[in-house]
Amino acid sequence: MYHIVTVQDAVTAFADFMEPTDAELALTSIEMPVILAEVDLLDAQITAMEHTPNEVDARRVRRARNRVLAARRDLANSPAAAMLPGGAA
């Protein structure tokens, strides 16, 4: 007979290691306008898919897409963009 035991210690042993660093949290706060704009775009797209599309839904999606583009532009042109990972090497 095999005994079933929990592996809680093995699973949570690295919990402190897996926490985000202060630098990662700072980057997340810098990117927050883009994240919120993308959430609004997703909400508009989901709303448009829930029923027969109409002109109001198309305008809502188009405006949300423009807000995402504007937020990305603002982030790319901000001095904080130098802190973000990625980009041209």
C-alpha positions as CSV (number, residue, x, y, z in Angstrom):
1,M,0.0,0.0,0.0
2,Y,1.3,3.4,-1.0
3,H,0.8,6.4,1.3
4,I,-0.3,9.6,-0.2
5,V,1.5,12.5,1.3
6,T,1.4,16.2,0.5
7,V,4.3,18.0,-1.1
8,Q,3.4,21.4,0.4
9,D,6.9,22.1,1.5
10,A,8.3,21.4,-1.9
11,V,5.7,23.6,-3.6
12,T,6.0,26.6,-1.3
13,A,9.7,26.4,-0.6
14,F,10.5,29.0,-3.2
15,A,7.6,31.4,-2.4
16,D,9.9,34.3,-1.4
17,F,12.1,33.7,-4.4
18,M,9.2,34.0,-6.8
19,E,8.0,37.4,-5.5
20,P,8.4,40.3,-8.0
21,T,11.3,42.6,-7.3
22,D,10.9,46.3,-6.6
23,A,12.2,47.0,-10.1
24,E,9.6,44.8,-11.7
25,L,6.8,46.5,-9.7
26,A,8.1,49.9,-10.8
27,L,8.0,48.8,-14.4
28,T,4.4,47.5,-14.0
29,S,3.3,50.9,-12.6
30,I,5.0,52.6,-15.5
31,E,3.1,50.3,-18.0
32,M,-0.2,50.6,-16.1
33,P,-1.9,53.1,-18.6
34,V,-1.2,50.7,-21.5
35,I,-2.5,47.7,-19.5
36,L,-5.7,49.5,-18.6
37,A,-6.2,50.6,-22.2
38,E,-5.7,47.1,-23.4
39,V,-8.3,45.8,-20.8
40,D,-10.8,48.4,-22.1
41,L,-10.1,47.3,-25.7
42,L,-10.7,43.7,-24.7
43,D,-14.0,44.7,-22.9
44,A,-15.2,46.5,-26.0
45,Q,-14.3,43.6,-28.2
46,I,-16.1,41.1,-25.9
47,T,-19.2,43.4,-25.8
48,A,-19.2,43.6,-29.6
49,M,-19.1,39.8,-29.9
50,E,-22.0,39.2,-27.4
51,H,-24.6,40.4,-29.8
52,T,-25.2,41.5,-33.4
53,P,-22.5,44.1,-34.2
54,N,-23.8,47.6,-34.7
55,E,-22.2,51.1,-35.3
56,V,-22.0,51.9,-31.6
57,D,-19.9,48.8,-31.0
58,A,-17.7,49.5,-33.9
59,R,-17.1,53.1,-32.6
60,R,-16.4,51.7,-29.1
61,V,-13.8,49.2,-30.4
62,R,-12.2,51.9,-32.6
63,R,-11.9,54.4,-29.8
64,A,-10.5,51.8,-27.4
65,R,-8.0,50.7,-30.1
66,N,-7.0,54.4,-30.5
67,R,-6.5,54.7,-26.7
68,V,-4.2,51.7,-26.7
69,L,-2.1,53.2,-29.5
70,A,-2.0,56.5,-27.7
71,A,-0.9,54.9,-24.5
72,R,1.8,52.9,-26.2
73,R,3.0,56.0,-28.0
74,D,3.1,57.9,-24.7
75,L,5.0,55.1,-23.1
76,A,7.5,54.8,-25.9
77,N,8.1,58.6,-25.9
78,S,8.5,58.9,-22.1
79,P,11.8,59.1,-20.4
80,A,10.8,55.9,-18.5
81,A,10.9,54.0,-21.8
82,A,14.7,53.6,-21.3
83,M,14.0,51.5,-18.2
84,L,11.8,49.0,-20.1
85,P,13.3,45.7,-21.2
86,G,13.6,44.9,-24.9
87,G,13.9,47.3,-27.8
88,A,16.5,47.5,-30.4
89,A,19.9,46.2,-29.6
